[in-house]
Amino acid sequence: MELTKDANFLQDFDQATKAEWLETNSLGGYASSTVNGCNTRRYHGLLVAAVVPPTERMVLVSKLDETIVTSADRFELGCNDYGDAISPKGYQYLVDFRRGLFPEFIYDTGSILFKKTIGMVHHENTTFLQYEILKAESPFTLELTPLIAGRSYHELIKENTLLNRNYVFEDDTLSLMPYEHIPEVHIRLAGASFNEAAYWYNHLNYTEDRERGHDYQEDLFSPGILFIQLQERDKVTVFLTTENPTGKNIDTLFENELQRRKDRFNKNKKKEVLNQLHFAADQFIVERDTALKTVIAGYHWFTDWSRDTMISLPGLCLTRNLLDDANKMLLAFAKNVSQGMLPNRFLDGGQPPEYNNVDGTLWYFIAIQKYLEAGGSEKFVLRQILPVLKEIMEWHYKGTRYGIHVTEDHLLFAGEAGVQLTWMDARVNEWVVTPRTGKAVEINALWYNAHRIFARLLKLNGDIQEAKSFKLKARQIRQQFLSIFWNEELGYLNDVINEEEIDSSLRPNQLFALGLCFPLIKGKQARSVLQIVQEKLLTPYGLRSLAPDDANYKGTYAGNIKQRDGAYHQGTVWSWLIGPYIDALFNNYNKKAASIMAQQAIKPLIIHLNDAGIGSISEIFDGDAPHAPRGCIAQAWSVGEILRVIRQYKLKHF
């Protein structure tokens, strides 16, 4: 499967600005833009560095606009949206884009044909742009205009007097530090010269930010122009980096990175889809505290979340035999357990982690079970992880934050006013959109599974009596679960139960009772659930978060933050839910029937690899057809779950 866009697509401005590319560096840093080079988000940039990996990301170099100057013509290849005008319109010269080991762009001015390749260096805040001149009727000058932001990736910058305009240009390298407390930026092009031409480019418009109800205009500063003389068959590489280039053979970085990727991802050319999914998976695995690993939940704006990491871990790591990475992820979160809870997420800016979730901790048990099934170290789990699991269980039984406690009927209750604890966690100021306070169906399916897994580990550790005790508790949880969650009238499971009400909204959360390691319902009841889910929730790109006939259903994820978050879990389609859906199929149908339904379910998502975030899978889609992709252009659990079910159930991947 080739991930490509042709000239007709690239030269259609509206189409091309909806397709984006992403490069990452395993530190949390990235480079990203649209395929026609027009930045449409504040998060776009050529060098977005993770200052404290994997967080505190800063857009240092937003763009590098190219101009080709011949003896007769001047071709401006950049592309910027000023609201009332697109200038320049360099996309008119784009004739091909392809996403292989790197994003590649072919430009044709008529007299000059060249390929631009963009990539990031593994474990460095370094981006390179290589220009290969495929055809040139005569020598020409390539001019490069860097546009500097120097800000947090969440913010925008305006023309200001605080900017430090000082720079140094020596040894083919332009070095500058536009503001205090940000890394120094180095731009290197061997053989280049530099002309100072300090200038503010004002009122650049970011259409995606505007559509999301955010401020959307920015001013970017350029210190001047790098230029170099080129001719046919020349190949030159520009490096944008926070690394000190002194004494470093920076010019070998591209070749080294190319070889690293060939060795890692091109092992089987007959399995292009798997290769691409493996490549996409790698973009989310990043370092935390040097010796540990974690998962960026989604690009561009998410950091690492426990829930997303634990759900993603089997697909991102275990299907690819990256047991050491999985080990380091489990340990990273074990070290941050507090009052029996994994952090909900780590924050930018060095702030303490948040702990407002109930399910990330329970998904931890599932990830450990799958880690062991994949051949992970039993010794590691028993020595370093089991004590943490004991602490988790102790806190849950005596009660921990946010009203999380075990009730008299052995089920897990979670929630209090003003707090969102499940994966349906949208909140706007004081408005919690889907509070789901009480006994939530997927939380108690996870609670049951946690007991079964914990009992097994206790037995492996020789704690026989304690293992028997937790096995008994698991049976009690199962009995009570079946008695209160099954809704005979509706033919599916209730979503949330508390003292005041039974919420029977049709949501996908009940699938976890059918598809986890230890399912709670099977047979006729499970098939009834699946039939209703297929009728009301299943779409080509995942499952709706709420049935369309519900009064609270929102079919479009658009508008300002209140409108978007109001729809986030109220009908919006989530692609990662295709994983638990397929698990439920294989637990309740014969292999042949389940395989047919599963392959039908994943095919549109495989095709989607060539849409939106090229080479990855979007976070969400509209609930209503045609199900436009929304949210993050690359989401860890979306990629992880597709990869997991393809491998686990040996699905065809087209």
Secondary structure, DSSP 8 states (H G I E B T S, - for coil): ---EEEHHHHT-HHHHTT-EEEEE-SSS-EEEEETTS---STT-EEEEEEEETTEEEEEEEEEEEEEEE-SS-EEE--EEE-SS-EEEEGGGGEEEEEESSSEEEEEE-SSEEEEEEEEE-TTSSEEEEEEEEEEESS-EEEEEEEEEEEEETTS-----S-----EEEETTEEEE--STTS--EEEEETT-EEEEEEEEEEEEE-HHHHHTTS--EEEEEEEEEEEEEE-TT-EEEEEEESS--TT--GGGHHHHHHHHHHHHH-S-TT-HHHHHHHHHHHTTEEEETTTEEEEB-EETT--BBHHHHHHHHHHHTGGGT-HHHHHHHHHHHHTT-BTTB--SB--GGG---B---SHHHHHHHHHHHHHHHTT--HHHIIIIIHHHHHHHHHHHHH--GGG-EE-TTS-EEB--TT---SS---EETTEES----BEEHHHHHHHHHHHHHHHHHHHHTT-HHHHHHHHHHHHHHHHHHHHHHEETTTTEE-SEE-SS-EE----GGGGHHHHSSS-S--HHHHHHHHHHHHHHTEETTEEESS-TTSTT------SSHHHHHHHHTTT-EEGGGHHHHHHHHHHHS-HHHHHHHHHHHHHHHHHGGGSSBTTS--SEE-SSTT--EES-SEEHHHHHHHHHHHHHTT----
